[in-house]
Amino acid sequence: MIESVANVKTDRPERYLKQLVSHLGRKVDSEQSDDGGSGTLTFSSGSCALTAEPGVLVLAVRAEDEERLAAVQDVVARHLVRFATQDELAVEWSAGVEA
């Protein structure tokens, strides 16, 4: 497995976590913790663990290979940026590393 992480600075990490899990959960398997502080999205090509921390939404993507990793990164980042037009969020992924 290959993993890549993005630490997205935002004043509303819980809100965006909830939006991503709710929206993408219509098409993929998803879970969200009762307190709203974490969630997971399971795609056919990989998964994304989301964690809301003070001032940061942490996105950790895992997949079998670089191609699948890039596909999951693209879907998650595109949707997050679309939800957050007023906040102009920047999603910068770390290089994929063996997990």
N, CA, C and O of each residue as an XYZ file, in Angstrom:
396
protein
N       0.837     -1.189      0.000
C       0.000      0.000      0.000
C       0.882      1.253      0.000
O       1.966      1.286      0.581
N       0.374      2.260     -0.666
C       1.040      3.556     -0.716
C       0.130      4.555     -0.013
O      -1.090      4.518     -0.176
N       0.734      5.452      0.773
C      -0.055      6.447      1.504
C       0.461      7.847      1.205
O       1.661      8.062      1.029
N      -0.463      8.786      1.152
C      -0.152     10.190      0.962
C      -1.054     10.996      1.885
O      -2.210     10.635      2.104
N      -0.520     12.094      2.428
C      -1.270     12.893      3.397
C      -1.309     14.352      2.945
O      -0.343     14.872      2.388
N      -2.448     14.999      3.197
C      -2.580     16.443      2.995
C      -3.105     17.047      4.288
O      -4.089     16.565      4.848
N      -2.452     18.098      4.760
C      -2.912     18.853      5.924
C      -3.500     20.161      5.401
O      -2.767     21.078      5.030
N      -4.814     20.236      5.376
C      -5.510     21.372      4.776
C      -5.899     22.365      5.870
O      -6.720     22.060      6.734
N      -5.305     23.544      5.822
C      -5.600     24.565      6.831
C      -6.985     25.151      6.589
O      -7.314     25.578      5.483
N      -7.795     25.160      7.661
C      -9.145     25.714      7.583
C      -9.664     26.009      8.980
O      -9.299     25.335      9.944
N     -10.510     27.010      9.082
C     -11.158     27.320     10.358
C     -12.325     26.382     10.629
O     -12.872     26.372     11.731
N     -12.710     25.589      9.621
C     -13.887     24.720      9.761
C     -13.606     23.274      9.344
O     -14.267     22.756      8.444
N     -12.646     22.624      9.978
C     -12.328     21.255      9.552
C     -13.482     20.273      9.739
O     -13.687     19.398      8.898
N     -14.240     20.406     10.832
C     -15.356     19.481     11.078
C     -16.436     19.627     10.011
O     -17.010     18.635      9.560
N     -16.706     20.848      9.615
C     -17.735     21.105      8.607
C     -17.376     20.442      7.276
O     -18.209     19.778      6.658
N     -16.129     20.629      6.844
C     -15.726     20.063      5.562
C     -15.623     18.545      5.627
O     -15.920     17.864      4.646
N     -15.208     18.011      6.765
C     -15.190     16.557      6.937
C     -16.598     16.008      6.768
O     -16.814     15.038      6.041
N     -17.550     16.634      7.441
C     -18.941     16.178      7.365
C     -19.462     16.267      5.931
O     -20.128     15.346      5.458
N     -19.166     17.364      5.239
C     -19.630     17.531      3.860
C     -19.048     16.465      2.935
O     -19.764     15.882      2.121
N     -17.750     16.215      3.065
C     -17.120     15.210      2.209
C     -17.704     13.826      2.447
O     -18.046     13.121      1.498
N     -17.820     13.437      3.714
C     -18.338     12.109      4.034
C     -19.792     11.983      3.584
O     -20.186     10.953      3.037
N     -20.580     13.015      3.808
C     -21.989     12.974      3.430
C     -22.152     12.924      1.909
O     -22.903     12.100      1.388
N     -21.455     13.796      1.212
C     -21.602     13.883     -0.241
C     -21.035     12.650     -0.951
O     -21.724     12.010     -1.745
N     -19.789     12.330     -0.661
C     -19.166     11.191     -1.339
C     -19.741      9.868     -0.852
O     -19.663      8.859     -1.552
N     -20.317      9.870      0.345
C     -20.934      8.664      0.887
C     -22.142      8.200      0.099
O     -22.617      7.081      0.294
N     -22.641      9.036     -0.780
C     -23.748      8.622     -1.653
C     -23.264      7.664     -2.739
O     -24.049      6.904     -3.307
N     -21.953      7.711     -3.020
C     -21.405      6.889     -4.103
C     -20.425      5.825     -3.622
O     -20.196      4.834     -4.316
N     -19.845      6.021     -2.439
C     -18.866      5.064     -1.907
C     -19.212      4.754     -0.456
O     -20.005      5.461      0.166
N     -18.615      3.697      0.076
C     -18.816      3.379      1.490
C     -18.180      4.468      2.338
O     -17.074      4.926      2.051
N     -18.889      4.879      3.386
C     -18.368      5.938      4.242
C     -18.785      5.710      5.684
O     -19.781      5.045      5.969
N     -17.998      6.277      6.580
C     -18.302      6.253      8.006
C     -17.860      7.571      8.604
O     -16.897      8.186      8.145
N     -18.580      8.003      9.645
C     -18.180      9.192     10.380
C     -18.354      8.911     11.855
O     -19.338      8.293     12.261
N     -17.400      9.363     12.666
C     -17.483      9.148     14.104
C     -18.648      9.942     14.679
O     -19.096     10.924     14.087
N     -19.130      9.510     15.826
C     -20.255     10.192     16.472
C     -19.931     11.640     16.814
O     -20.810     12.500     16.764
N     -18.678     11.917     17.159
C     -18.312     13.283     17.528
C     -17.967     14.151     16.319
O     -17.706     15.344     16.474
N     -17.961     13.568     15.115
C     -17.688     14.328     13.899
C     -16.227     14.640     13.671
O     -15.891     15.381     12.747
N     -15.347     14.089     14.496
C     -13.929     14.403     14.394
C     -13.142     13.546     13.425
O     -11.983     13.840     13.132
N     -13.766     12.478     12.920
C     -13.057     11.623     11.971
C     -14.050     10.909     11.067
O     -15.239     10.808     11.371
N     -13.535     10.423      9.960
C     -14.375      9.697      9.019
C     -13.520      8.934      8.035
O     -12.309      9.141      7.954
N     -14.157      8.050      7.288
C     -13.454      7.300      6.251
C     -14.311      7.223      4.996
O     -15.540      7.192      5.058
N     -13.641      7.194      3.874
C     -14.269      6.996      2.573
C     -13.553      5.821      1.922
O     -12.325      5.816      1.828
N     -14.309      4.828      1.474
C     -13.703      3.653      0.855
C     -14.137      3.569     -0.603
O     -15.290      3.266     -0.911
N     -13.188      3.844     -1.491
C     -13.405      3.804     -2.929
C     -12.981      2.438     -3.453
O     -12.314      1.688     -2.741
N     -13.352      2.105     -4.676
C     -12.888      0.852     -5.270
C     -11.377      0.887     -5.492
O     -10.729     -0.159     -5.532
N     -10.815      2.085     -5.636
C      -9.387      2.221     -5.916
C      -8.526      2.510     -4.693
O      -7.300      2.506     -4.799
N      -9.134      2.759     -3.535
C      -8.372      3.069     -2.331
C      -9.269      3.641     -1.261
O     -10.492      3.512     -1.328
N      -8.659      4.279     -0.265
C      -9.446      4.837      0.836
C      -8.874      6.174      1.278
O      -7.732      6.518      0.974
N      -9.701      6.917      2.004
C      -9.279      8.194      2.568
C      -9.764      8.266      4.007
O     -10.961      8.151      4.272
N      -8.831      8.457      4.938
C      -9.169      8.690      6.338
C      -9.118     10.196      6.557
O      -8.142     10.851      6.190
N     -10.172     10.742      7.156
C     -10.269     12.172      7.394
C     -10.270     12.417      8.898
O     -10.955     11.718      9.645
N      -9.499     13.413      9.342
C      -9.448     13.758     10.755
C      -9.504     15.273     10.892
O      -8.718     15.992     10.274
N     -10.444     15.753     11.709
C     -10.559     17.183     11.979
C      -9.747     17.500     13.228
O     -10.024     16.984     14.311
N      -8.748     18.351     13.065
C      -7.931     18.815     14.177
C      -8.074     20.328     14.235
O      -8.531     20.932     13.265
N      -7.698     20.954     15.337
C      -7.836     22.410     15.420
C      -7.118     23.121     14.264
O      -5.892     23.071     14.158
N      -7.889     23.773     13.413
C      -7.342     24.537     12.301
C      -6.863     23.739     11.106
O      -6.314     24.306     10.161
N      -7.067     22.405     11.135
C      -6.543     21.566     10.052
C      -7.466     20.385      9.788
O      -7.944     19.736     10.718
N      -7.712     20.113      8.510
C      -8.377     18.880      8.102
C      -7.293     17.982      7.517
O      -6.676     18.317      6.506
N      -7.067     16.835      8.162
C      -6.031     15.903      7.720
C      -6.676     14.843      6.830
O      -7.634     14.179      7.227
N      -6.139     14.695      5.629
C      -6.618     13.707      4.664
C      -5.494     12.704      4.429
O      -4.413     13.082      3.978
N      -5.736     11.439      4.727
C      -4.730     10.396      4.515
C      -5.288      9.383      3.523
O      -6.233      8.657      3.830
N      -4.699      9.341      2.337
C      -5.174      8.477      1.263
C      -4.252      7.266      1.142
O      -3.029      7.390      1.205
N      -4.864      6.087      0.966
C      -4.107      4.840      0.774
C      -4.640      4.119     -0.459
O      -5.843      4.095     -0.717
N      -3.707      3.530     -1.215
C      -4.084      2.755     -2.400
C      -2.978      1.757     -2.719
O      -1.875      1.834     -2.176
N      -3.291      0.820     -3.608
C      -2.342     -0.233     -3.977
C      -1.178      0.277     -4.828
O      -0.067     -0.246     -4.735
N      -1.429      1.297     -5.659
C      -0.366      1.793     -6.535
C      -0.542      3.294     -6.762
O      -1.538      3.890     -6.350
N       0.452      3.889     -7.429
C       0.457      5.345     -7.648
C      -0.751      5.821     -8.453
O      -1.304      6.884     -8.172
N      -1.156      5.045     -9.443
C      -2.288      5.436    -10.289
C      -3.580      5.514     -9.473
O      -4.337      6.478     -9.589
N      -3.819      4.514     -8.665
C      -5.023      4.514     -7.829
C      -4.943      5.589     -6.754
O      -5.945      6.226     -6.428
N      -3.752      5.789     -6.207
C      -3.556      6.838     -5.208
C      -3.925      8.198     -5.801
O      -4.646      8.981     -5.181
N      -3.425      8.469     -7.000
C      -3.710      9.740     -7.670
C      -5.196      9.907     -7.944
O      -5.723     11.015     -7.846
N      -5.878      8.821     -8.287
C      -7.318      8.898     -8.564
C      -8.097      9.283     -7.308
O      -8.987     10.130     -7.368
N      -7.770      8.671     -6.178
C      -8.472      8.995     -4.928
C      -8.131     10.421     -4.494
O      -9.016     11.167     -4.076
N      -6.870     10.800     -4.589
C      -6.466     12.167     -4.251
C      -7.266     13.179     -5.063
O      -7.748     14.175     -4.524
N      -7.403     12.922     -6.348
C      -8.107     13.837     -7.239
C      -9.566     14.004     -6.835
O     -10.060     15.129     -6.749
N     -10.249     12.911     -6.591
C     -11.673     12.979     -6.230
C     -11.860     13.746     -4.922
O     -12.704     14.638     -4.839
N     -11.078     13.403     -3.911
C     -11.226     14.043     -2.598
C     -10.890     15.531     -2.689
O     -11.650     16.366     -2.198
N      -9.772     15.868     -3.306
C      -9.357     17.270     -3.401
C     -10.339     18.101     -4.216
O     -10.688     19.214     -3.822
N     -10.787     17.567     -5.353
C     -11.729     18.306     -6.203
C     -13.005     18.657     -5.459
O     -13.477     19.793     -5.520
N     -13.563     17.673     -4.754
C     -14.804     17.923     -4.026
C     -14.590     18.891     -2.867
O     -15.420     19.771     -2.641
N     -13.506     18.746     -2.139
C     -13.241     19.650     -1.021
C     -13.105     21.089     -1.504
O     -13.696     21.997     -0.919
N     -12.342     21.301     -2.552
C     -12.147     22.652     -3.085
C     -13.468     23.227     -3.591
O     -13.725     24.420     -3.431
N     -14.294     22.398     -4.194
C     -15.595     22.865     -4.684
C     -16.499     23.295     -3.528
O     -17.214     24.290     -3.644
N     -16.476     22.555     -2.410
C     -17.298     22.915     -1.248
C     -16.823     24.210     -0.606
O     -17.622     24.944     -0.025
N     -15.546     24.492     -0.705
C     -14.939     25.574      0.070
C     -14.556     26.772     -0.779
O     -13.497     27.361     -0.565
N     -15.385     27.142     -1.726
C     -15.025     28.240     -2.626
C     -14.729     29.538     -1.879
O     -13.834     30.284     -2.277
N     -15.459     29.819     -0.811
C     -15.232     31.062     -0.078
C     -13.952     31.019      0.753
O     -13.419     32.072      1.103
N     -13.449     29.834      1.074
C     -12.246     29.712      1.898
C     -10.971     29.524      1.080
O      -9.876     29.652      1.627
N     -11.081     29.225     -0.204
C      -9.920     29.020     -1.067
C      -8.907     28.078     -0.422
O      -7.758     28.455     -0.193
N      -9.337     26.863     -0.132
C      -8.469     25.879      0.504
C      -7.410     25.366     -0.467
O      -7.650     25.255     -1.670
N      -6.242     25.059      0.075
C      -5.155     24.477     -0.711
C      -4.930     23.044     -0.244
O      -4.664     22.801      0.933
N      -5.039     22.099     -1.174
C      -4.811     20.689     -0.861
C      -3.492     20.293     -1.510
O      -3.408     20.163     -2.731
N      -2.466     20.102     -0.689
C      -1.146     19.720     -1.179
C      -0.787     18.375     -0.576
O      -0.611     18.256      0.637
N      -0.679     17.360     -1.427
C      -0.411     15.992     -0.987
C       1.078     15.759     -0.807
O       1.895     16.251     -1.585
N       1.422     15.000      0.232
C       2.801     14.547      0.398
C       3.087     13.498     -0.672
O       2.164     12.930     -1.255
N       4.343     13.250     -0.921
C       4.704     12.195     -1.867
C       4.229     10.858     -1.319
O       4.263     10.627     -0.110
N       3.789      9.983     -2.208
C       3.320      8.667     -1.788
C       4.457      7.838     -1.210
O       5.527      7.743     -1.812
N       4.232      7.235     -0.043
C       5.234      6.382      0.596
C       4.609      5.037      0.929
O       3.403      4.942      1.158
N       5.428      4.007      0.955
C       4.939      2.677      1.317
C       4.404      2.709      2.735
O       5.055      3.214      3.650
N       3.212      2.163      2.905
C       2.598      2.158      4.239
C       2.539      0.747      4.779
O       2.056      0.531      5.890
